[in-house]
């Protein structure tokens, strides 16, 4: 697997493209809004400003949507597979909005997160949050082969041998091992590393 590029099935490649487009859409919308504001009000707002400073200000303003949405970092496929080196379970406080019937009411609650250290095929290590919830604590073990599809909310463990169920890389639902597509969302199931080569 070392040095080889992952080859996703066609429907999973489509899922990745849709995930990239979803992250790109807010940036395009903000660019249109900022561009319209500059086009309609720019001359009035910067009437007394020298032309060079005005152009520089326009450029900075048009870069703000990229900074807000972090689009440059979202345009690349971050699908990966690797071997779990370390599993860390951590409790953290997270904000919960809209409790007690009030949209302005904020609360903090304690949540359990599972963090993984994964060795990638090129030898590099990746540290990331794999899942939220105490039910995932026993799912990941050092030595497991994991697969994460860009745009999915979870990281699944690839079975070493034929088991009785397989997780969907997109929705995370359990499927019978004899199925080739997820019974919930219809996406291709990844049953081993050979499905990705």
Secondary structure by P-SEA (a helix, b strand, c coil): cccbbbbbcaaaaaaaaaaaaaaaaaaaaaaaaaaaaaaaccccccccccaaaaaaaaaaaaaaaaaaaccccccccccbbbbbcbbbbbbbbbbbccccccccbbbbbbbbbbbbbccccccccccccccccccccccccccbbbbbcccccbbbbbbcccccccccccccccccccccccccccccccccccccc
